[in-house]
Amino acid sequence: MSVSVSRDERPGEDFGLEIFVAFQRVYNQYWEPAIEELGIRCFIAPTCFGKDKLEQALRELGLMREWTNRNVTGKDRDEILMRIEVLEKRLPEAFDREDTILYVG
């Protein structure tokens, strides 16, 4: 199992948007404690958010990066930081329409 951010398929698209966040083990071991400690709201699985929460989501990813650098080592650290970088790039692109809702789960 894994956690990802997704958007429903739209007419004319072959598939909906999906951005991988973490394998379930990594999410449970690192993301969940960070979410609780930092008060992160946008990446609690399951949840959803719209464009009005994009700035908050990006701030929360910055907090997660700092937390990861302090609390995680090795391959898990590298993987989390790489996924944060991808999320920071792709989340703004996902909101190509004002009515877009992203689902975390």
Backbone as numpy.savetxt, mean C-alpha at the origin, in Angstrom:
# Nx Ny Nz CAx CAy CAz Cx Cy Cz
-0.95 -16.41 0.36 -1.78 -15.23 0.36 -0.90 -13.98 0.36
-1.51 -12.90 -0.12 -0.78 -11.64 -0.14 -1.76 -10.48 0.01
-1.19 -9.31 0.24 -1.97 -8.09 0.38 -1.60 -7.19 -0.81
-2.62 -6.59 -1.41 -2.37 -5.69 -2.53 -3.38 -4.55 -2.52
-3.08 -3.54 -3.32 -3.98 -2.44 -3.57 -4.55 -2.67 -4.96
-5.87 -2.62 -5.10 -6.47 -2.89 -6.40 -7.57 -1.89 -6.73
-7.88 -1.84 -8.01 -8.94 -1.01 -8.52 -9.80 -1.89 -9.41
-11.09 -1.70 -9.36 -11.98 -2.50 -10.19 -11.64 -2.37 -11.67
-11.91 -3.44 -12.39 -11.75 -3.41 -13.84 -12.72 -2.40 -14.43
-12.29 -1.70 -15.45 -13.10 -0.68 -16.09 -13.44 -1.11 -17.51
-14.53 -0.59 -18.05 -14.86 -0.91 -19.44 -13.69 -0.58 -20.36
-13.38 -1.50 -21.24 -12.28 -1.31 -22.17 -10.94 -1.77 -21.65
-10.84 -2.12 -20.37 -9.60 -2.64 -19.80 -9.67 -4.16 -19.77
-8.55 -4.79 -19.99 -8.48 -6.25 -19.94 -8.40 -6.75 -18.50
-7.92 -5.90 -17.60 -7.78 -6.29 -16.20 -7.78 -5.04 -15.33
-8.14 -5.21 -14.06 -8.10 -4.10 -13.12 -6.68 -3.85 -12.63
-6.46 -2.71 -12.08 -5.16 -2.35 -11.51 -4.91 -3.14 -10.25
-3.68 -3.63 -10.07 -3.29 -4.28 -8.83 -1.83 -3.94 -8.52
-1.60 -3.45 -7.30 -0.25 -3.11 -6.85 0.05 -3.97 -5.62
1.03 -4.82 -5.74 1.40 -5.74 -4.66 1.97 -4.96 -3.48
1.52 -5.28 -2.26 2.03 -4.65 -1.04 3.00 -5.59 -0.34
2.55 -6.80 -0.03 3.39 -7.73 0.73 2.78 -9.12 0.74
3.64 -10.12 0.87 3.15 -11.47 1.17 2.53 -11.43 2.57
1.60 -12.30 2.82 0.87 -12.30 4.08 1.81 -12.37 5.29
2.86 -13.18 5.22 3.81 -13.29 6.33 4.46 -11.94 6.63
4.91 -11.26 5.61 5.57 -9.96 5.78 4.57 -8.92 6.29
3.36 -8.96 5.74 2.33 -8.03 6.19 2.04 -8.25 7.68
1.82 -9.51 8.05 1.52 -9.82 9.46 2.69 -9.48 10.38
3.89 -9.77 9.97 5.06 -9.61 10.84 5.51 -8.15 10.96
5.37 -7.37 9.89 5.92 -6.01 9.90 4.87 -4.91 9.70
4.05 -5.05 8.67 3.08 -3.99 8.39 2.10 -3.83 9.54
1.54 -4.92 10.06 0.54 -4.80 11.12 1.08 -4.11 12.37
2.28 -4.47 12.87 2.81 -3.74 14.03 3.07 -2.25 13.71
3.56 -1.97 12.50 3.81 -0.58 12.12 2.50 0.20 12.02
1.48 -0.42 11.44 0.17 0.21 11.31 -0.36 0.61 12.69
-0.24 -0.31 13.63 -0.73 -0.03 14.99 0.11 1.06 15.66
1.43 0.92 15.58 2.32 1.87 16.25 2.22 3.28 15.66
2.09 3.37 14.35 2.14 4.66 13.67 0.76 5.27 13.41
-0.28 4.52 13.67 -1.63 5.02 13.42 -1.98 5.10 11.94
-1.38 4.23 11.15 -1.65 4.20 9.72 -3.08 3.73 9.48
-3.79 4.40 8.56 -5.19 4.08 8.29 -5.41 3.55 6.87
-4.61 4.01 5.90 -4.87 3.67 4.50 -4.44 2.25 4.11
-3.63 1.60 4.91 -3.11 0.29 4.52 -3.52 -0.83 5.47
-4.59 -0.58 6.24 -5.19 -1.64 7.04 -5.96 -2.53 6.08
-5.72 -3.82 6.15 -6.45 -4.75 5.27 -7.58 -5.38 6.06
-8.82 -5.29 5.62 -9.29 -4.65 4.40 -9.74 -3.21 4.65
-9.53 -2.37 3.65 -10.01 -1.00 3.66 -10.07 -0.49 2.23
-10.52 0.71 2.06 -10.50 1.35 0.74 -10.33 2.85 0.94
-9.87 3.52 -0.11 -9.75 4.97 -0.03 -9.82 5.59 -1.42
-10.24 6.84 -1.44 -10.36 7.59 -2.68 -9.24 8.59 -2.83
-9.34 9.38 -3.89 -8.30 10.36 -4.21 -8.12 11.36 -3.09
-9.17 11.64 -2.33 -9.06 12.59 -1.22 -8.11 12.11 -0.13
-7.77 10.84 -0.12 -6.85 10.28 0.89 -5.45 10.00 0.31
-5.21 10.39 -0.93 -3.92 10.10 -1.56 -2.76 10.71 -0.78
-2.86 11.98 -0.42 -1.76 12.62 0.33 -1.52 11.90 1.65
-2.58 11.52 2.33 -2.44 10.78 3.58 -1.75 9.44 3.33
-2.15 8.73 2.29 -1.55 7.43 1.97 -0.06 7.60 1.70
0.32 8.63 0.97 1.74 8.85 0.68 2.51 9.21 1.95
1.91 10.01 2.84 2.55 10.31 4.14 2.75 9.03 4.93
1.73 8.19 4.94 1.81 6.94 5.69 2.89 6.02 5.12
3.07 6.02 3.81 4.16 5.23 3.23 5.52 5.77 3.67
5.64 7.09 3.79 6.89 7.67 4.31 7.14 7.25 5.74
6.09 7.22 6.56 6.23 6.74 7.94 6.63 5.28 7.96
6.03 4.50 7.07 6.35 3.07 7.00 7.80 2.86 6.58
8.30 3.70 5.67 9.70 3.60 5.25 10.63 3.85 6.45
10.34 4.91 7.20 11.17 5.23 8.37 11.11 4.09 9.39
9.93 3.58 9.65 9.76 2.48 10.60 10.53 1.25 10.14
10.45 0.95 8.86 11.14 -0.21 8.29 12.65 -0.06 8.46
13.17 1.11 8.17 14.62 1.33 8.31 15.09 1.15 9.75
14.21 1.44 10.72 14.57 1.29 12.14 14.37 -0.14 12.66
13.41 -0.87 12.10 12.96 -2.11 12.73 13.12 -3.39 11.93
13.53 -3.31 10.68 13.60 -4.49 9.84 14.99 -4.58 9.23
15.49 -5.80 9.07 16.80 -6.01 8.47 16.71 -7.05 7.35
17.79 -7.15 6.60 17.92 -8.21 5.61 16.98 -8.10 4.42
16.64 -9.27 3.88 15.81 -9.34 2.67 14.41 -8.76 2.89
13.87 -8.97 4.08 12.54 -8.43 4.36 12.56 -6.90 4.27
13.60 -6.28 4.82 13.73 -4.82 4.75 13.80 -4.36 3.31
14.65 -5.00 2.52 14.80 -4.63 1.12 13.49 -4.78 0.35
12.78 -5.86 0.61 11.51 -6.11 -0.06 10.46 -5.05 0.30
10.34 -4.74 1.59 9.36 -3.74 2.02 9.68 -2.38 1.41
10.94 -1.98 1.45 11.32 -0.67 0.90 11.07 -0.60 -0.60
11.32 -1.69 -1.31 11.06 -1.72 -2.74 9.57 -1.60 -3.02
8.74 -2.29 -2.23 7.29 -2.21 -2.41 6.75 -0.82 -2.08
7.31 -0.17 -1.07 6.91 1.20 -0.73 7.23 2.13 -1.91
8.40 1.98 -2.49 8.79 2.81 -3.63 7.82 2.63 -4.80
7.45 1.40 -5.09 6.49 1.13 -6.17 5.13 1.75 -5.84
4.67 1.59 -4.60 3.39 2.18 -4.20 3.42 3.70 -4.33
4.50 4.34 -3.92 4.61 5.79 -4.01 4.52 6.27 -5.47
5.03 5.49 -6.37 4.99 5.85 -7.79 3.63 5.56 -8.39
3.06 4.41 -8.09 1.86 3.96 -8.80 0.55 4.45 -8.20
0.50 4.76 -6.91 -0.76 5.23 -6.33 -1.26 6.50 -7.02
-0.44 7.53 -7.21 -0.95 8.72 -7.90 -1.45 8.40 -9.31
-0.77 7.50 -10.00 -1.19 7.11 -11.35 -2.53 6.39 -11.35
-2.86 5.72 -10.25 -4.10 4.95 -10.16 -5.33 5.85 -10.15
-5.15 7.10 -9.74 -6.27 8.03 -9.64 -6.40 8.86 -10.92
-6.58 8.16 -12.02 -6.75 8.85 -13.30 -8.16 9.39 -13.48
-9.06 9.00 -12.58 -10.42 9.53 -12.56 -10.76 9.93 -11.14
-11.58 10.96 -11.00 -11.95 11.46 -9.67 -12.72 10.44 -8.85
-13.46 9.55 -9.51 -14.30 8.59 -8.79 -13.58 7.29 -8.45
-12.28 7.23 -8.68 -11.51 6.01 -8.42 -11.50 5.69 -6.92
-11.72 4.43 -6.61 -11.58 3.92 -5.26 -10.57 2.79 -5.31
-9.58 2.83 -4.40 -8.60 1.76 -4.29 -8.93 0.90 -3.09
-8.80 -0.38 -3.27 -9.12 -1.37 -2.24 -7.84 -2.02 -1.75
-7.69 -2.12 -0.43 -6.53 -2.76 0.17 -7.01 -4.06 0.79
-6.38 -5.14 0.40 -6.80 -6.43 0.97 -6.01 -7.58 0.42
